[in-house]
Amino acid sequence: MLLPVNWLKKYVDLSISSKKIADGLTYSGSHVESITNMNKGIEKVVVAKLESIEEHPNADKLLVCKANTGEETYTVVTGAKNLKPGDFVPMALPGAKLPGGIEIGVTDFRGIESQGMLCSLRELGYADNVIPREMRDGIFVFDKEYELGKNVVPLMQLDDDVIEFEITPNRPDCLSIYGMAREASATFKGELKEPEIEIDNEVDDIHEYTNGIEVQTQACRRYYSRVIKDVVIKPSPLWMQTTLMNAGVRPVNNMVDITNYVMLELGEPLHAFDLDRLGGRKIIVRQASNDEKLTTLDDVERSLDENDVVIADENTAIGLAGIMGGLDSEITKGTKTVLLEGANFSPRHVRLTSKKLALRSEASTRFEKGIDPNLCSQAVERVCELVEETGAGKVVKGVIDVNQTTGNPNTIILRPERARMLLGVDIPNDDMVGYLERLKFRTTFKEGNITAEVPSFREDVKVEADLIEEVGRLYGFHNIESKPLTGGLTRGEKPYNKQIETRVKSVLQGIGYNEVMTYSFISPKAYDKLKLPEDAPERNYIRLMNPLGEDYSTMRTTLMSNMMDLLGRNENKGIEEVFAYEIGYIFIPKSLPVVELPEEKQVLSIGFYGNKDFYYMKETLEMVFERLGIGKLNYKRLTDNRSFHPGRAATVYSGDEVLGVFGEVHPDVAANYELKNRPYVATINFDKVVELTDLDIKYKPLPKYPSMTRDIAVVVDENIMVGELEEVITVHGKDLVESIELFDIYRGNQVEKNKKSVAFSIVYRSYEGTLTDSVINEIQSSIIRDLETKFDAKLRS
């Protein structure tokens, strides 16, 4: 926000430099970005009157002017076409200096000497974005007669300093000159001058001109309006134009300039409608209808829906509430009667509509942060005062005020001892009361506590801690001495699940996988690309109301799609092999439509393609689980998941607990993601992993007694899994089985068709004594009997 210091001093009595103002306001919490002096080295530029204008005898595009400065008449040559005799203009005398170090002398223009120069606003140092359009290519013409020879620097407020502030989103009350005057008054203990609005000559009655205001939505908290008649559209006075330009706003005409001036002054966005162009001479504030069209002041047609709030007449929408007016009701040179709008709209509605339409304005910037509803009446009355003062029209008697606010002030109790403890400094109670009252809080002191009534313009102050912050910033955080920490220190460490995450990431990165992060939002088409059935639980997803686009319109219920997208993109870019993992969240709705927050489940997703296969993924998972102390792993073939290859995928268990699924992706799914390599993916329930993790490492002494090794080979059906056979061996091992190694699978002439021979090497060991053949033979016999019973296995000799 740009703050002209001269404008600030109209409301607070300050006799200090702009630098000290900036420093003091920075210390009290208002961050200063820069200080700019509007006078960029201008000297000897004065007011001159054009006595005559003639064509240059030797140049078609030049004019010869006689400019009177009161003491002398100068001959000046110019190429500007917007001048006429009698105009008062800024003139740089011979020897004058202009911004940029330019010096003006006497110059010969085709046989005629130009004794100085007539100045445009650009030549006086104004930026192009604040120069009125009609003045952009010509000499600046004063709005009326001024003392000849008068220095233009103070006349055009070029002796002003402008401080640029970065206003934080929680302080919309500071987005105005008066708001910053309040801050300056509290910071420097200067007297704050309250705006005193007087309107002397009201005429007629407002109800003779309008059929009223109808508010049909709760999104409009207040709508305050007045009428101006006999409007004369013309340039605004010089003081207003230069004030606006110093504040970074381009002057347009008197009505627009007055509403902009008051918006900057008080912080309330205003709008002026051409009352004669309103259907039914009535204002209706309502929700838009779906597919309703509105052409805004920037000449762009907008398509609206029922979530948007519009200002309408009896026929159609004429403005976007709190954002921008409509083209059909704008002020023109022919406007004679104006309806002034001072309204207060829901910050949420303004923010969502502004974001959806990608339409930001000075009004929306303020409304979406929250504005004091009491500003509506004050701002509209101030506009009426300026209209009367500048002769822009006549104020019609009466107001229409539709107020849907409760007006109940927020009262907060501040415990001084609590404030002293948190701030770490001994501030007397009276000083705390003084700080709050300087900030316009109404306070009472009773039973050792301070009760503060929060002013309506401070919607950001809600709890005791906010009051303590107000006390601290006026005391000056820079005045609080730094001290060592006191009290008992606690040990800081990661939460348990984060510790597990760190360990898993360490293992995977050590193997050669790269961590990735993907969006939580995916396309609904992803579930089709994964070939999920129509009744798959993953298809119960949450749709976003305002997505970035169709590809990011649902909250994901699986990480497999994200991993497949990533693998596909990398292969498409010519990457020969990719090994990636992600620990992320999926979002499971508790009900549809959504009435409460979804359940968030953490998932470990691993994916790769390249010179590796199913068994490499299996080995990867086993290494992760081993480091987490998760044992009793077993695997079952996965045949009912359409996303995976039916013969090269498995479900992994720890005991009876399902940990997840992994394997080669189905060729059709791989083709959907344009993958030519065979991709392998694992999706692991990370919440279950955290639950089963046992980081308590137990050590065993080295064995004292020798081991015994026995081999066993059985012929079983082709569909029998090795893990099922190993499970039987472990059950009958009586805790004596130290290891089981599969060393051969044979299919050939010596084995029947659809059969296979599976051979294991079993190592037995006891930590209590030396094993005997009789004990091992008994175990081996029980294993063989159980294999024969369960799997129709035949011992192979």
TORVEX-23414 format. One record per residue (C-alpha): y, x, z. Coordinates in steps of 0.02 Angstrom, whole numbers, plus 50000, padded with zeros to 5 digits. Layout:
<pts>
YXZ...
</pts>
This chain:
<pts>
500005000050000501755006349956503055004550094504895007350047505695014250206507365005350179506444988650171505494992950330507124996750421507754979050387506484973050516506394987250642507794998350704507265016350665508445031250656507115044350624506595052750461505265046050345504165060950391504235056350576503885038050535502355043250435501735055050571501965042150709501085028250614499665040150572499435044150756499395025550798498025022250671498855019150502498275032450379499675039450270499205045350095500895051950034502795051150048503805049749887505685051649871506335040049735507815051349698507035064749589508565075849575509835063549501511645069049502513235062249421512475045949356513725031749379514085013649332514965011949165515594997049064515354996548875517064993148802516494993248620514944996448513515055002048331513815008248204513735027048178514575031148011513285044347967511665037148042510925019848016509945019348179511295025848297512705016948386514355023848451514875016548618516465017748719515945018448902517255016049039516855023649210518475017949291519315034749282518945039249102518235031948941516835042048860516105041748685514215040248695512965039748551511365029848578509905022748480509605007948596509734990548518509834979848676511674982848714513264972548687515084974948734515434970648914513734976648980513714987049140512505001549123512015017849210512835032749125512445051249148514105060549138514245077749059513455089849182512315076449256510535080149311509045068549282507245068949346506225083449280507685095549287508535088349132510395092549119511565081849014512965089848915514045085948763512945084348606513435082648424512555068248335512945069848148514775073748169515135063448326515055071248499514105061348632514945064348800513465060648911512035048248898511655029948935510065029149042508455019149035507405015949189506135028749130507505041949119507995037649298506235041649357505375024749363503555023949310503095013849155502005001749254503494994849354504814994149217505164976249156504444973748982506134969248906506874985448975505444996948926506185002548759508035000748796509475005248911509464997249083510804983749095511444978749266511314960249313513174958649350514804968249366514814982749487516174994849539516495006749394516085024849431514955020049576513485031749605511905022849543510755031749667511145020549818511535005649705509775006049629508955011249793508495028149720508945035849889507405027349965505785035350023504125026649989502655029450106500925025750037499665019350165497795017150155497535000450243495774998250313494874981850271494954975750452496874976050455497494963750322498984960250437499634977550386499654973250201501484968250212503174975650253503354964750408501584969150463501984987650455503644984050543502634976750688501594992750693503165003550685503994993350823502484995550936502315013950894504145019150915504685005651040505964999550914506644981850918505714970550796506854958550704505974941850681506274933550512507614920150534507484907850391508914895950353509024883350211510714875050204510734862950058509144852750040509224837849920508204822149880506424819749948504824828749902503854812449881505004807649737504324822549639502484823949681501064811949719500404823049856499114836449897497274832149915496084845049992494254841049960493434857150022493294866250188493564882550092495434878650096495984880350277497804875850246498904870550100500794870650126501954865649984503764862449941504704857849781506144866749695507204856949567508494862049438507654878749418508554891749311507374905349249508324921749234508184939949289508184942149477509604951449565509684970449555509254972949738507664962749718507144971249556507374988749626506494984149789505004977549692504934992849580504995004449730503524994549802502544996649639502804979149566503564975449394504974962549395504674947549280505934933749316506784926649468505434913949519503984926049496504964940149578505394929649731503574924749760503024942949737504414948949852503884937049991502044941549967502464959949994503664955850135502574944150239500814946850168500524928950108500044926849923501044912749844500984903249682502264892949587501704878749473502734870449339502724853149417503124844249254501514850949177500374844649318499324829649270499764815449388501054826849471499724830149601498744844949671496884843549712495964857949796494104856149762492474864849719492274868049533490914859349435489544869049348490084876149179491894870749208493104881049103494774888249156495944899749060496824910949186498534919249173497764934549090497294923048943495414924448975494314908948979493224908849136491604899249160491474892649338490124884749447490014874149604490254889349719492014892549654493574884349725494934878549606496674871349613496714856149498497814841949444497124824549407496434830449240495814848349249495774864649345497434874049341497044889249449495714899549538496024897349724496644913349803496394923749645497434918949492498374904149422497974895249261498864898149096499274879749070500364878049225501264894949228503144896649248504044898049080505854899349027505874880449007505274876749184506434865049278505424859249429504254870349532502934866149660502694880649782500954884149850500694893250014498834891550052497464899550155495734900850079494024905850144493834924850128492004922650081492334910849935493734921649867492704937549880491154930349795492134922249652493184937849626491634948849621490664937049507492084935649380492574954149398494344947849428495394956549561497214952749599498494956149734498104938849803496214940949807496384958149888497274949850033496314933450046494594941450045495054951450201495694936250297497494930650320498384921750462498494903050417500194902250503500934913050365500834898650240502334889150306503364904550347503124911950172503524895850078505094893150183505624911150149505424908149962506524892749975507844902850068507854916249931507904902949794509464895749874510214913049905509974918949725510444902649642508744900449561508664881849599508904868049728507704865449873507004847849887506944840850064505244838650146503564847650149501744843050123500604852150244498714849450244498084859550393496204860650429496314874850557495944872350742497334883750802496404888350963496894906251012495584919051062495754925051242494944941351298494814949151471495134967951481494484977651632495674992351658494345002951744493205000251594494605005651477494945021351579493105025751583492855023651394494475032351345494255046351470496065046051526496955038351676498125025451598499065014651725498804995851719500644992651681500565004251532499054994951463499984978451479501494986251394500464992751247499684975751216501334966351230502144978351106500734973350987501184954851016499724950551131500204938251268499544945351432499334940551613498714951751755497624943651886496314949752010496324967251936495994961651756497124959251604496944942951508497574944651330497894930551207497574937151033498944933350905498384923350754498714937750634497434948950722495784941150672494964958350689495154958250880493664948950949492974957851105493534968851251493124984951157494404980051024495764978551157495274995551227495475002851053497224995151041497685003151207496965019751153497865020650986499575016551061499295029051201498835041051061497075047151033497855064150996498505064151175496775062251250496155079151310494455084751247493205086551389491405092451406490055079051412489655072851586488155063951659486315065651621485885069951443484445060951359483255068451236483545063151059482085061750940481495051650792480645034850821478755035550815478595027950641479875040550574478845054650646477345047950552478395046850394478925064950413477135070750434476535060950282477955067750176477545085450232475725083450179476125075850010477485088349970476305102250019475015095849895476335095349757476985077449756478855073549739479715060349844480595046549745481705031849791481745015849689482724999449696482144985549811482564973249671481414971249520481224959849371480124944249383479294950649224478554964949326477224953449398476654948849223476614967149171475454970549318474304956349258474394947549426473584930149430474734915049437474184911649617474364929749674475304931049840476444944149762477214930649652477964922149805479554932149792481374929149839482654926749700484394933649724485864921649706487024934549628485924948049549486574963149454485544956849307483844949649262483004966449290483594966449472483464947949514482004947449639481594956249801480004966049772478344961049850477444976549782477904994649751476644996749610477874990549478479195003149534477935017349524477325012049352479115010949288479435028449352477855035649274478245027049109480035033749102479485051449138478115051249007479345044248882480485059148915479085071348876478575076249054476765082349041476255077749218477065068549363476525067549546477635055849648477635045949810478785033649897478815025850070479765009650048479854991450098479214975550019479944958650066478784944150104479644927150122479144916850273479534901250173480254896150004481634891449987482214904650111482804898050279482614914250378482534932750344480944938650254479614949450334479864967650287478274977850269478254996650242477145003150103476605020450047476535021349858475755036449770475625038749583475235052149456474655055849280474085072349207472565083549226471875074449380470725059649410470145046349532469375059149650471015068749664471865052849726470425050249849470595068049910472485065749929472255050550040470925059150144472085073850177473475062050232472335051950345471555067650419473265074450469473645057750553472005057350650471365042150556469475043150541467955032350500468515031350320467455021850198467715015050023467184999649929467294997149742468784986549689468294974249552469394958849578471114966849556471744964849377473004978849397471634992049416470194998149309468674988349372467545003749379468785016749440469665008949589469245006349772469834998849934469975011450075469515006650254469625014450425468175006150511468454987650475470334989550447470954988750267472175002850232472514999450049471915001149870471935015349744471235020549578471535021249392472735008249325472004995649204472265001249022473144984848979474374987349124474665005349071475034999148894476294986648964477255001549035477015011348873475945024648958474745034548850474065045348992472895037849120473975033449271473275033149448474125023449587473825020549773474635006749875474385009350062474924997950205476015010350298476264998850448474364998950473474355017850451475645019650590474625008050700473015018150677473795035450685473175046250829474195062050850473285066951008472285081750942470655085051035469825102151025467975105551046467205122051100466255132050972464425126450968463195136251074461635129450992461005131450813461065117750681459645110750578459835105650395458775092950306458905086750128458525069450071458475062049895458265043449859458205033049701459305017549709460085004749592461545010949489462764999149576462405005849750463875016149812463645033149891464735028250038463545014250083462105026650091463125038850196463555024850317461695021750350461405040350379462835041150503462255025650600460515032650627461125050250663461335046650850462945056950853461945072050798462515071850616463815085650599464085083750412463405074950258463595083150088463185074549925462525088449815461695079449671461695063149572460365062849437460105050549295458775054749166456995053449105456225055249277457215040349345457055022449288458415014449183459895007549285459345018749428460045035049497459415048649611460605053049752460305068849855461135073150020461135088550130461255083050313461745095250450461185090650627461815098950786461825095350972463105102351095461885099751240460345109351184459265115751041458605102150926456745100650892455835095650733455135080150815456875073350856457525076650680455935069750599456145053550695457945051850638457505055750458456115042750460457275029250529458565033350395457275031850256456605015350324458345007850334458785013750158457195005850092457564989450182459404987850136459464995449964457664995349903457805014349899456325025149851456115042449925456075054849782454825068749803
</pts>
